Amino acid sequence: MSAAGHPAARTLGSDEATVPLGGLAAASSLGGRLEELRGRFVLIATRDQLRAALALIELDGVARRIVLCPADLPAEHMPLVMATAATDATVSDRTAPDPGTPHAGPFVTCSPCLTPGVVDRAPRHGTEWILLTSGTTGRPKLVLHTLASLAGAIRGGGTPATAAVWSTFYDIRRYGGLQIFLRAVLGAGSLVLSSGAEATGDFLVRAGASGVTHISGTPSHWRRALMSPLAHRIAPHYVRLSGEIADQAILDRLAAFYPAAKVAHAFASTEAGVAFDVDDGLAGFPASLIGPRGAAIEMKVEDGSLRIRSSRTAARYLGESPEILMGDDGFVDTGDMVERRGDRYHFVGRRGGVINVGGQKVHPEEVEAVINGHPRVRMSLVRTRRSPITGALVVADVVLNAGPEPDRVADLEGEIMRLCRDRLPRHKVPAAINVVPALDVAPTGKLVRHA
């Protein structure tokens, strides 16, 4: 992934600094120590995304393995990640290792202040890219990709990147954000990076001032953005959703708020790669996508679960056998459940997230899609509450577009309940609707779903 020849007008920017991509042709973010990392298994463990992005550009083809460590990884998991990935060098934004922090081999500081000099970035290795699975709640799993598998959806077509200024609410050290990073760097675009410490409104102002044209995030990211009075500060040509189910309500609201933008939603996972994107304005995806689609990708539905086989699929989990990642037929079971309605498939939820109500299954996301269709609802979270009779009850926490008058809360809760009764089977109707001021969103951009 050479940076040579990048026009000086192309940049990588964060809330801290902006770096011209053309500057990497004759300078280094690694203080002239790139050669020390040649052929090594390198852990990239920076607090901010800009330094990680610069290190990725420099290390592909130089290091044998690069391990992307998200900033939100709990410290107690770091030794496991390093041992599983067999790292023997670290790139950090610190000048020296923190006391007690495990590390092996060279410890190299990455900086957005480029050091001029002759830099030999001749690719001599097929670098392995190691990502941590998105949404990990326990021991993290490490997934092995190559640049070819990660960039398959980009090089195979899709949204033109010429002269685009990309941005994303995602962290580029997660699969969804990495896809946007690669679209900008491998295309002809620039990239504006977000920051976990930055308020949504501040990021929108900065993105707008940078002239962002293409921007992505999860549906939860976008719901929070539309709640901000500063959502109008961006004027994108292309809006992309992924990482969670994109229901019709969020697609319609984005199309109405950004009428000049093409609104698309994509399905991808760290293990299976990018399967497809849809830009027809409708939730779900056409049934015609199931089956072979050339040599690049094939999808099927088995036992209600979407399964994918493609050249974009990860090779394996580190420390695990390949069969754990995919079946004997080469398909990855995504665990995402779909249901065919007419000529379209709709996502109904995760297999592991089902609520059992008296022996009947309820996917929280299916109920949320109905609730989010109410004009006063911005976002919702459906969860379970114990019941001595049925074992579990469905309850819903709801965030409204604007705070209602206190005497209107009960009326709105009643309206939402009636909407659910009209559109859902009885066992899926929430036992209670609770209006709340906010919902927790994880660093991955997904709603926090407590077990």
C-alpha positions in Angstrom: 0.0 0.0 0.0 2.5 2.6 -1.2 2.0 6.2 -0.5 4.4 7.2 -3.3 2.8 9.4 -5.9 0.0 10.6 -3.7 -0.9 14.2 -4.7 -0.1 16.7 -2.0 -3.7 17.8 -1.9 -4.7 14.4 -0.5 -4.7 14.3 3.3 -5.3 12.3 6.4 -6.8 14.5 9.1 -7.8 14.2 12.7 -8.8 16.6 15.5 -5.1 16.9 16.3 -3.3 17.3 12.9 -3.6 17.0 9.2 -0.9 15.1 7.2 -0.5 15.3 3.4 -0.3 11.9 1.9 2.2 13.1 -0.6 4.6 13.8 2.3 4.9 10.1 2.9 6.8 9.6 -0.4 10.0 11.0 1.1 9.4 11.0 4.9 8.3 8.8 7.7 6.0 8.9 10.7 8.2 6.3 12.4 11.2 8.5 13.0 13.4 6.8 10.5 13.0 3.4 12.2 11.0 1.6 9.6 13.8 -0.7 8.7 13.8 -2.1 12.3 10.3 -3.4 11.7 11.0 -5.1 8.4 9.9 -8.7 8.5 8.5 -8.4 12.0 5.1 -9.1 13.6 4.1 -5.6 14.6 1.4 -4.5 17.2 0.0 -1.1 16.3 -1.2 0.2 19.7 -1.8 3.9 19.5 -4.4 6.0 21.3 -5.5 7.9 18.3 -6.5 6.9 14.8 -4.2 9.2 12.8 -1.0 7.5 14.0 -2.5 4.1 13.4 -3.4 5.1 9.8 0.1 6.4 9.1 1.7 3.2 10.5 -0.6 1.1 8.3 0.5 2.9 5.2 4.2 2.5 6.0 4.1 -1.1 7.3 2.1 -3.0 4.6 4.7 -4.9 2.6 7.4 -4.2 5.1 6.2 -6.0 8.2 5.2 -9.7 7.9 2.2 -9.1 10.2 0.4 -6.0 11.5 -2.0 -6.3 14.4 -4.6 -3.5 14.8 -5.3 -2.9 18.4 -8.4 -0.8 19.1 -8.0 1.9 21.7 -10.9 0.5 23.7 -9.3 -2.9 24.1 -9.3 -3.6 27.9 -5.7 -3.7 29.2 -6.2 -7.2 30.7 -6.6 -8.5 27.1 -3.4 -7.1 25.8 -1.1 -10.0 26.8 -3.5 -12.5 25.2 -3.5 -10.5 21.9 0.2 -10.2 21.9 0.8 -13.9 22.7 -1.8 -15.1 20.1 -0.4 -12.9 17.4 3.2 -13.6 18.4 4.1 -9.9 18.1 7.8 -9.1 18.3 7.6 -5.3 17.9 5.3 -2.4 18.9 4.3 0.8 17.3 2.9 3.3 19.7 2.3 7.0 20.2 4.2 6.9 23.5 7.9 7.6 23.7 8.5 4.5 25.8 6.5 1.5 27.1 4.4 2.1 30.2 5.8 0.4 33.3 4.5 -3.1 33.5 3.2 -3.1 29.9 4.3 -6.3 28.1 6.3 -5.8 24.8 8.9 -7.5 22.8 11.5 -6.3 20.4 11.7 -2.7 19.0 9.3 -0.2 20.5 8.8 2.5 17.9 7.1 5.8 18.3 4.7 7.0 15.6 4.1 10.7 15.1 2.1 12.9 12.7 5.2 15.0 12.4 6.9 13.4 9.4 10.7 12.9 9.5 12.3 13.7 6.1 14.7 11.3 4.6 15.1 8.4 2.2 12.6 5.7 3.1 12.8 2.2 1.6 9.2 0.9 1.4 9.8 -1.7 -1.3 7.3 -4.4 -0.5 9.1 -7.7 0.3 6.4 -9.5 2.2 2.8 -10.4 1.8 1.7 -8.8 5.0 -0.9 -10.4 7.2 -3.5 -7.9 8.7 -4.9 -9.0 12.1 -8.1 -7.5 13.3 -10.1 -8.1 16.5 -13.6 -9.1 16.1 -16.1 -6.2 16.4 -18.3 -6.3 19.5 -16.1 -8.6 21.5 -17.4 -8.9 25.0 -15.1 -11.6 26.4 -11.8 -13.0 25.2 -11.0 -11.2 21.9 -10.8 -13.3 18.7 -8.1 -12.4 16.2 -9.0 -12.7 12.6 -6.4 -13.0 9.8 -6.9 -11.0 6.6 -4.6 -9.8 3.8 -4.8 -6.5 2.0 -6.3 -8.4 -1.0 -9.2 -9.8 1.1 -9.8 -6.5 2.8 -9.8 -4.5 -0.4 -11.9 -7.0 -2.5 -15.0 -4.9 -2.4 -13.1 -1.7 -3.3 -11.1 -3.0 -6.2 -14.1 -4.9 -7.5 -16.1 -1.7 -8.0 -18.6 0.2 -5.8 -18.7 3.8 -5.0 -16.2 5.9 -7.1 -13.6 7.4 -4.8 -12.2 10.0 -7.3 -11.7 13.3 -5.6 -13.8 12.1 -2.6 -13.3 13.4 0.9 -14.2 10.4 3.1 -15.0 10.3 6.7 -16.4 7.8 9.2 -17.7 7.7 12.7 -16.0 4.3 13.0 -12.6 3.6 14.4 -10.4 2.5 11.5 -8.9 -0.2 13.6 -12.2 -2.1 13.4 -13.4 -3.7 10.1 -16.0 -1.1 9.2 -13.7 1.8 9.7 -10.8 0.0 7.9 -13.0 -0.3 4.8 -13.4 3.5 4.7 -9.7 4.0 5.3 -8.8 1.7 2.4 -11.4 3.4 0.1 -9.7 6.7 0.7 -6.0 5.6 0.5 -6.4 3.1 -2.4 -8.6 5.4 -4.3 -8.0 9.1 -5.0 -9.5 10.5 -1.8 -8.7 12.2 1.5 -9.9 11.0 4.9 -11.1 12.9 7.9 -10.8 10.7 11.0 -13.1 10.9 14.1 -12.0 10.8 17.7 -13.5 8.9 20.6 -13.0 11.9 22.8 -14.8 14.3 20.4 -18.5 15.2 20.8 -20.6 14.2 17.9 -21.5 17.9 17.1 -17.8 18.9 17.1 -16.9 16.1 14.7 -19.8 17.1 12.3 -18.5 20.7 12.3 -14.9 19.6 11.6 -16.1 17.1 8.9 -18.2 19.8 7.2 -15.3 22.3 7.3 -13.1 19.7 5.6 -15.6 19.3 2.8 -16.5 15.7 3.5 -18.4 14.2 0.6 -18.6 10.5 1.6 -19.3 9.4 5.2 -20.2 6.2 7.0 -21.3 4.9 10.3 -23.6 2.5 12.1 -27.4 3.2 12.2 -26.8 4.1 15.9 -24.1 6.6 14.9 -26.5 8.2 12.4 -29.4 8.3 14.9 -27.1 10.2 17.3 -25.9 12.5 14.5 -29.4 13.4 13.5 -30.2 14.3 17.1 -27.5 16.9 17.0 -28.4 20.5 16.1 -25.2 20.5 14.1 -26.2 17.6 11.7 -26.7 20.2 8.9 -23.0 21.2 9.0 -22.2 18.3 6.6 -23.6 18.1 3.0 -22.5 14.7 1.9 -23.0 13.2 -1.6 -22.9 9.6 -0.2 -24.1 8.3 3.2 -23.3 4.7 4.1 -24.6 2.6 7.0 -23.3 -0.8 8.2 -22.6 -2.7 11.4 -26.2 -2.9 12.5 -29.6 -3.5 10.9 -30.6 -0.5 8.8 -34.4 -0.2 9.3 -36.6 1.7 7.0 -37.0 4.6 9.5 -33.3 5.5 9.6 -33.0 5.2 5.8 -36.0 7.5 5.2 -34.8 10.1 7.8 -31.3 10.2 6.3 -32.7 10.6 2.8 -35.0 13.4 3.9 -32.2 15.2 5.9 -29.6 14.9 3.2 -31.7 15.0 0.0 -28.6 15.4 -2.3 -26.9 12.2 -0.9 -27.2 8.7 -2.1 -28.0 6.6 1.0 -26.6 3.0 1.0 -26.4 0.3 3.6 -23.9 -2.5 3.5 -23.6 -5.9 5.1 -20.2 -7.0 6.3 -18.5 -8.7 9.1 -14.9 -9.0 10.2 -14.8 -12.7 9.3 -16.9 -12.8 6.2 -15.9 -9.5 4.6 -18.2 -7.2 2.6 -21.1 -9.2 1.1 -23.1 -6.4 -0.6 -24.4 -2.9 -0.4 -27.8 -1.7 -1.3 -28.7 1.9 -2.4 -32.3 1.6 -3.5 -33.6 3.2 -0.3 -35.2 0.1 1.1 -34.4 -1.9 4.1 -33.2 -5.5 3.6 -31.8 -6.7 0.3 -33.1 -8.2 -3.0 -33.6 -12.0 -3.0 -31.7 -12.1 -6.3 -28.5 -11.5 -4.4 -28.8 -15.0 -2.9 -26.7 -17.5 -5.0 -23.5 -17.2 -7.0 -22.5 -13.7 -8.1 -19.5 -14.4 -10.3 -16.3 -15.5 -8.9 -16.2 -12.9 -6.1 -19.0 -13.8 -3.7 -21.8 -16.3 -3.1 -24.5 -16.1 -0.4 -27.0 -18.6 0.8 -29.6 -18.9 3.6 -29.5 -22.0 5.8 -31.6 -22.5 8.9 -32.5 -18.8 8.6 -28.9 -17.7 8.8 -27.0 -15.8 6.1 -23.9 -17.6 5.0 -21.2 -16.2 2.8 -18.4 -17.6 0.7 -16.0 -15.2 -1.1 -12.5 -14.1 -1.8 -13.1 -11.3 0.8 -13.4 -13.8 3.7 -10.7 -13.9 6.3 -8.3 -16.8 6.2 -8.7 -18.0 9.8 -8.8 -17.1 13.4 -5.3 -17.0 15.0 -4.9 -19.8 17.4 -7.9 -21.7 16.0 -8.4 -24.1 13.1 -9.8 -22.9 9.8 -13.0 -25.0 10.3 -14.0 -22.8 13.2 -14.2 -19.8 10.9 -15.9 -21.5 8.0 -17.7 -24.8 7.2 -16.4 -27.6 5.0 -18.1 -26.0 2.1 -16.2 -22.7 2.6 -19.2 -20.7 3.8 -19.0 -18.5 6.8 -22.1 -18.6 9.0 -22.6 -15.0 9.9 -25.1 -15.7 12.7 -27.3 -13.0 11.2 -30.9 -14.2 10.8 -32.9 -13.2 7.7 -36.5 -13.7 6.6 -37.8 -13.6 3.1 -40.8 -11.3 2.5 -41.8 -11.3 -1.2 -38.8 -10.6 -3.4 -36.7 -9.2 -0.5 -34.8 -10.6 2.5 -35.0 -8.7 5.8 -32.6 -9.0 8.7 -34.4 -9.9 11.9 -31.6 -10.1 14.4 -28.6 -12.1 15.7 -29.1 -15.8 16.4 -27.5 -15.4 19.8 -29.7 -12.4 20.8 -33.1 -14.1 20.8 -35.4 -13.5 23.7 -37.5 -16.6 24.7 -41.0 -15.6 25.7 -42.9 -18.6 26.9 -41.1 -20.8 24.3 -41.6 -18.3 21.4 -38.7 -16.5 19.9 -38.4 -12.7 19.7 -35.6 -10.9 17.9 -35.1 -7.5 19.6 -34.1 -5.8 16.3 -37.4 -6.8 14.7 -39.3 -5.1 17.4 -37.0 -2.0 17.3 -37.6 -1.7 13.6 -41.3 -1.2 14.3 -40.8 1.2 17.2 -38.3 3.3 15.2 -41.0 3.8 12.6 -42.9 6.0 14.9 -42.4 9.7 13.8 -41.5 10.8 17.4 -38.9 8.0 18.0 -35.2 8.6 17.3 -33.9 5.2 18.5 -34.9 2.3 20.7 -33.5 -0.7 22.5 -35.5 -3.8 23.1 -34.4 -6.0 26.0 -35.6 -8.7 28.3 -37.1 -8.6 31.8 -37.6 -11.7 33.9 -41.1 -13.0 34.4 -42.1 -15.8 36.8 -44.8 -16.9 34.3 -43.2 -16.8 30.8 -39.6 -16.7 31.9 -39.0 -13.4 30.1 -40.9 -10.3 29.0 -40.0 -7.9 26.2 -39.5 -4.3 27.3 -38.4 -1.3 25.2 -36.4 1.8 26.1 -37.1 4.6 23.7 -35.3 7.9 22.9 -37.6 10.6 21.3 -36.7 13.1 18.7 -37.3 15.9 21.3 -38.1 15.9 24.9 -41.9 15.8 25.2 -43.9 17.8 27.7 -44.2 15.7 30.9 -47.9 15.3 30.5 -47.4 13.9 27.0 -45.0 11.0 27.9 -47.8 8.6 28.8 -49.7 9.4 25.6 -46.6 8.8 23.5 -45.8 5.5 25.2 -49.4 4.5 24.5 -49.1 5.4 20.8 -45.9 3.4 20.5 -47.6 0.4 22.2 -50.5 0.6 19.9 -48.1 0.6 16.9 -46.5 -2.5 18.2 -49.8 -4.3 18.7 -50.9 -3.4 15.2 -47.7 -4.7 13.5 -46.4 -7.5 15.7 -47.6 -10.9 16.9 -48.8 -10.8 20.5 -45.7 -12.4 22.0 -43.4 -9.8 20.4 -45.3 -6.8 21.8 -43.4 -5.1 24.6 -44.9 -5.4 28.1 -43.6 -1.9 28.8 -42.4 1.2 26.9 -40.0 3.4 28.8 -39.0 6.8 27.5 -35.3 7.4 28.3 -33.0 10.4 27.6 -30.3 8.4 25.9 -29.0 4.9 25.1 -25.5 3.5 25.5 -23.5 3.1 22.3 -20.3 1.1 22.4 -17.0 2.3 20.9 -17.8 0.1 17.9 -20.8 2.3 17.2 -23.3 -0.4 18.1 -26.0 -0.3 20.7 -24.9 -1.8 24.0 -27.0 -4.9 24.5 -26.6 -6.3 28.0 -27.0 -10.0 28.4 
